[in-house]
Amino acid sequence: MDREEGRLKEGGMASEGGTPFKKISDYIWEIPKTGGMRVPGRIFASEAMMRTIKTDKSTDQVANVAHLPGILKYSMAMPDIHWGYGFPIGGVAAMDLQEGVVSPGGVGYDINCGVRLVRTHLTRKDLIGHEKELVKALFHAIPTGVGSRGAIRKLNQGEMEQVAKKGARWAVENGFGEAEDLHFIEENGCLKGADSDLVSQRAYDRGRDQLGTLGSGNHFLEVGVVTEIYLPTVADAFGLFRDQIVIWIHTGSRGFGYQICEESLYDMRRAVQTYGIQLPDSQLACAPIQSPEGQKYMAQMACGANFAWANRQCIMALARGSFEQVFGRSWRELGMYLLYDVCHNIAKREKHALDGVEREVLMHRKGATRAYPPGHPLTPEPYRSVGQPVLVPGDMGRYSFVLVGTEKAMELTFGSSCHGAGRMMSRHAAMREAKGRPIIQELERRGIHIMATGRRTVVEEISEAYKDVADVAHVVDRVGISRKVAKAEPICVIKG
């Protein structure tokens, strides 16, 4: 595909594929409101990143989202934007509760795909000589891959319903972690309004043996080392220090959430006809928030979100057990405490200021992270004085970032920031790019030990398939919607 090569002048207009852009600043690009758009679109990206972003359909999707009834201020996308179902991945939209709609495409198939970060007292020196033993222990303890199952016994119907209602608390009550963990999870690991009676038997059947499993694709567990500290005061509040060993866990609601989304889309397609909603893309199928269809989806989606939080909680408990096995000490002695857990794919009610007046809105974040500022009542102590942790994992061969939420995010993005590197290359393209290369050996030569269900997953997830997450973190840091706190580089990785 052709790429925009010329440098755009301040305030100038450019377009590719029919989507016009106005440069607002070095890192903010606007799609003017035209046709049926109810608000402008805004993309947060550098000029170099925009050249790549314009080559797929994600910018059209930003404009399409702006057509949705009740959308407020802007249809937005973070610098890790790429093409998705309905909404772009990296998309953010706030909806008026009375006039707005809820769209499963604005949440995604993997409801509450998210990431948690576990800190430790260990340093890089402590890990030397244990890398291979540790990656094997983690790989054998935590099932990975498509349809992976078996880490936790198969749940019965009543237990599945309790997971859907209680989220991470169910895991804690059943021996997977401690009550103190819940304090460091967004929404304390349980989204209100879940109605387990509205979830289909098919969804329950798909999820009953998938709790405590990573799944496939870009989901992973990574043991990393902190290599840079950018804001020492914030890092101290987060319990981070240079040369520290940390653990990243990235996964979601597995087949349970996927089935909820699939069935909800069927209901939403009918709702579009019922309520006469005009859409530029059928993948944006939606229903008014206050309608029976909208309320049903919100209750089902909350069940999927709660399953995901329970899943990550169980995986963390299994990881703690693996570290205990390798190092011969309890997880508390090893300092394996949850730093934070944030969700990336969700729609939920939040309070935000519009024109100086606080009001409740429905936030869609798809491949985007909440980024609340210092002093916000929903940011847990001991972080409230500095801001909410924003966790931004990269690819398996480079690095990840911890950032912190800001007041600027509340002003510009309804308290939202980026969620990861953002895919640039399809899985098939990644396979072509890596053809004939010994990817696992390449990583090992760089000190990165990886285990996966099959070689294909590793090849599909090569670093070249993703944007450089350092560029993504740089943009949000410069815009001010979150600030860089620390960087961590991978040592041990398990994938599906």
N, C-alpha and C positions, 0 to 999 in steps of 0.2 A: 504494500500500500504506500501511497505517497504520504510524506510527512511535511508539516509546516516547517519551513526552514528559515524564513525571514524573521528578523527580530521585530516584535510588535512595539509600537511607540505608546507611551502613556496615553490612555484614553482612546486609543485606536481600536478599530474593529477588525476582526478576522473570522474566517469560518472555514470549516472543512466538513464535507459530508452534509452541508446544508445547515449546520448549527453555527450561529454567529457568536462571537466572544468579544467582550469588552474588558480591557485590562484595567482593573481598579488600582492595583498596586503590584509590587514585584511578586507577590504570592497569592493574590486574589483575582480571580477571573469571573466575569459575570456573563450569563446568557440572558439578554434582554427579554422582557415579557412580550411575547408575540402570539398571535392566534388565540388559542384557547387556554394559554398559560395564565394562571391566576396570580402568580408571583414570578419574579426572576429566578434564575438558577445561579448558584455560586459554587465554584470549584476552587479549593485551596491547593495550590501546586506551584512549583517553580516553572519558569519558562521552558527549561529543558524537559521537565516532566510533561508539560502540556503537549510537546511535540509527539510524545508517545501516546498520551491519553487520547488525543484526537484521532488516533488511527483505529480505534474500535468504536463500538456503538454505545459506550457508557455515557458519553456526553449527550447523546440523544435521549438516553434514559433519564438523565438529570432534568432535561426539558419536559419529558413526558410526565414525570412525577409532579411537576409544577402545575399540571392540569387537574390534580385531585381536588375535590371539593373540601373546603375548610382548611387548606394548607396555609400556614402563617409565615410571613416574612420572605423566606427563600426555600427553594429546593436545593439542598447542599450536598457536596461530596468532598470527602477528605482526600489527601494526596495519594493514598493507597487505592484509589478508585480503579475498578475494572468492571467489565461487563458481567451482569448477573441476571437473575430472573426477575423481570419487572423493574424493581429498583436496581441501580448499580450497586455492586459491593463497595462499601464506603459511603453509602447514601444516608442522609439524615433529613427527616422531615417532622415538623411539629404540626399537630392538627388541633383545631378548635373542637372542644368536646361536644358542642351542640350541632355544629354545621359540618364537622369533619367526618372522615371515613377512616376505617382501619383496613389495611391491605396485607394479606399474608406475604406478598412479594416484597413488602417493606420490612419483613422480619427474616424471611428465608426458610428454606427447608430444614436446616439444622437449627431448630429453635434453641436459643441461648447457647450457641457455640460461644465459648469464652475461654479465658485463660486465668490461671492462678499462679502465684509465685510464692515459693516456700524458701525462706532464708535458713541458714545454718550457722553454727559456730566454726565449721570446718574451713580450712584454707586450701589453696591449690597444693601446697606441700603435703597436706594430709592425704590427698587423693592419689599422689604419685605411687604407682605400683598396684593400685586397686582398680584402675579404670576398666580393664576387661572383666574382672570379676563382678564389678558393680553393674556394668551394662548387661551382663548375662543375668544377674539376679533380678534386675528390673524387667527385662524382657520375659523371663519365665514367670514372674509374679503378676504381670499386667498384660492381659490378652490384647493383641493388636490385629488389625486387618479387617477386611470386609466380612461382616457377619460374625466378628469375634465374640466369644462368649466363654463363660466358665470360671471367671475369677471369684464370683460370688454365686452361691447356690441359686437355682431357678426360683424366682419369687412366685407365690400364689396370687390369686386375684386380689384378695384383701390387702396383701402387702404392697402390690403395685398401686392400688388406690391410695394407700397411705403415703407412698413415695410421691405420687402426683399432688397430694395435698400438702405434705410437710417439707418436701425438698431435702436440703442438706441436714435438717434436723432429724429426719428418719435415719439417715446414715449414722449420725452421732448416737442416737438412741439404740442403735443396733451394733455398737462397738467400733464404728469406723470414725475415729477421731474423738475430740473433746468439745464440750459446749463452748469453750472459749474460741474455737475456730469460727463459730457462726458470727461472731462480732466483726470479723474481717472479711465478710462476704457481702457483696452488693445485695441489698434487700434482706440482709441476714440469711441469705440462702433460701428464701421462700417468697415467691410472688403471690400477693393476696388475690383472692377472687377465683382461685382454681376450683373447678367443679369436676371431680373425677367421674361423676355419672354421665358426663357428656362425651367422654372419650370412648372410642369404639373398641370392641373386643379385638379387632385386628391390630390396633395400636398396642394394646396391652400384651398381646401375644408376641409381637415383634420385640418388645422391650423387656420382657420378664427375665431373660437370661443375658442381658447386655449391660447391667449395672456393673461398674468397675472395669469397663473396657474402653480402649482408646478409639477403636475403629480404624478407618483408612484415610487415604488422601493426605492432606496437610496436617492432620492431627498428630501430636507427638508428646512425649515426655523428654525433657532435655535437662541434663545436669551441666551447669555452666559456671564460669568463674567471672567475678566482677573485675573488669580491667580498667574502667575509668569512673571517676566520680566528678560530676560537674557542679553540683550544688551540695556542698558538705553538710550544711545545716539540715536540709531536707533529707539527705541520705542518712544522717544520724537519727532523725525521727522515724525513718523507715527501717532502721536497724541494718543498713547496708554499709559495707566497707570494702576497700580495695583488696583484691586477692581472695575474697570470700566465695565459697561454694553456694550456689543457689539452684533451685529446681523449678523449671517451668512445666506446667501441665496445660495442654491445649486440646480440648475436645468438647463435645456437646451432648445432645439428647438422643443420638443414635437413631435406630429405626423407629423408636417411639415418637420422637418429634417429627421425623420425616413423614410418618403415616398421618399424624395430626394435620400437618401442612397440606399434604396431598388431598385429604378429604375436605379440608376447609376451602381449598381452591374450587372444588366442585360446587360447594354451597355458595361461594362468592360469585361465581359466574352466573348463577341464577339470580342472585341479589342485584347484580348490575342491571339485569333486565327488569326486575321488580321495581326498582327505585329510579329507573330511567337515567342512570349515570352514564355520561358520555366519556369514553376513554380513548386515548390515542394508541393504546397497546392493551390487548386483552390480558396480558400477564399482570397488569395492575388491578385485576379483579378485586373488588372491595365492597364494603357495605357501610352505611352510616354507623358511627360508633354506638349510638343509642338504639339502633334497631335490634330486633331479636337475633338476626344473623351476626351483627357486629358483637353483641354481648356474648353470644355463644362462642365465637372465635376467641375472644379475649379470655374466656374461662378455660377453653381447651388449650390455648397457647400458654397460659400460666401453668397448666399441668406439665407441658413439655419443658418449660423453663425450670420447673422444680425437679424434674427428672435429671436434667443436665447438672444442676448444682449437686444433687445427690451423687451423680456419677463422678464428678470431679472430687468430691469429698472422699468417696470410696477409693479412688485412685491414689489420692494423697496418702491415705492410711496404708495402702499396699506399698507405696514407695517408702514410707517410714519403716515398714517392716523389712524391706530390702536393705536399707542403710543399716538397720540394726544387725542384720545377718552378716553384712560385710565388715562392719567396724566393731561389732561386739559390744556396743553400748546402746542404751535406750535412746529413743528419738528425742526425748527431753534433754538428755546429756549431750546429744549432738546439736541441740538448738534448732530442731526442725519445726519452726513455727510458721504458720501461715502469715505472709505479709499482706496479701489481698487477693480477691477473686472478682473479676469484672466480666460482665457479659457483653457479647458483640452483636447478637442477633435477637432483638426484642422490641416489643412495643409496650410502653407503660406510662401511667399517669405521673406527671411531675409538675412542680410549680416553677414558673418562670415569669420574669418581668417583661411586659410588652407595653411600650409607650409609658413606662414608669408605673404601671399597675401590675401587681402580681396576679397571675391567673393560672389555673390548672389547664394543662394541655396533654395531649397524647403524643409521646415521643416515639417515632419510629427510628431505630438505629440498626442498620444492616451492615455489618462489617465496620462498625464505629463504636467508640468507647465513651462512656460517661466520664466527664472530667470536671468535677466540682472543685470550687476554689477554697482557700483558707476560710475557716469560720462557718462553712456550710453545715447545718445541723445533721445532714445525712452522711457526712464524712466521719468515720469513727475516730475516737481517741485511740492512740496518741497522735494521730495525723491531722487533727482538725486545725491546729495552729499553722500548718504548712500547706495543706490541701490534699485532695484525694489521690492516691496512687493511680497512675495510668500505665498499664502494662502493654508493651508493644513488641511482641516476638518477631524475629526476622526469619531467615531461612536456616537450614541445618548446617550450612557451611560458613556463616559469617558471624553475626552478632544480633543481640536483642537489646531493647532499651526500656528502662524504667523512667517514666516522666511523672509530672505532677500537674493537677488541674489548676486553673487560674480564673480570675474574675473576668479576664478578656474572653474566655470561652463562654461565660454566661452572657456576655454582650453580643458576641458574634455568631455562636453556633448552638445556642440552647444547652450550654455545658457539655459539648461533644468534642471528641478528638479522634485521631486515627486509631487503627486496631492492629496493624501489621505491615508487612512489606508490600503486599498487593501483587497478584500474579501478572506477569507480562507475556507469558508464553503458554500456549495450550499444552496439555499433557502429551499429546501426539508430537507436537513440535519439540518438546523437551526430550522425548525419546529419540527423535532424529538428531537433535543436537548432541546427545550423549552416546550415540551409536559407537560401539567399539571401545568406549572409555571405561576403565576400571574405577568407577566412581567410589566404591567403598574403600578401595586401596588409596585413591587420591586423598580421601578424607583422613584416613589413618596416618598418612605421611604428614598431615598437618596437625596431628594430635587429637583428631576427632574420631571417637569409637562409636560405631553405629550398628544396630541390629534391627532388622525389619522382617516382616513375614515373607517378602519376596524381593528380588532385585528390582523388579519393575517399579515398585513404590519409590525406592531410592532414586532411580533414574528420573522418574517423573518430577521429583522434588529437588532437582539440582538447583544450585544457587542462581544460575543464569535464567531460570524460569521466573524469577521474582525481581521486582524492583529492589534496589539497595535500600534497606530499611533506614540506613543512616540519612539518606536523602529525604525520606518521609519524615523522620524525626526532626530533621533540620527545618523543614517547612513549618511544621506546627510550632516549633520553638520560636522561629522568627516571627510568625504571625502573632504568637503569644497565647494561643489557645491551650497550650500545655508546654511545660519547660522540661528540658532534659535534666535528669538527676543522675543516672548511672548507665553504664554499658556493660553487658555481659557477653562472653564468648563461649561457644559450646565445647564440651569435653566428651560427654556421653549422650547418645540419642537413641531412643527407640521409636519406631514408626510402624504403621500398618502396612 
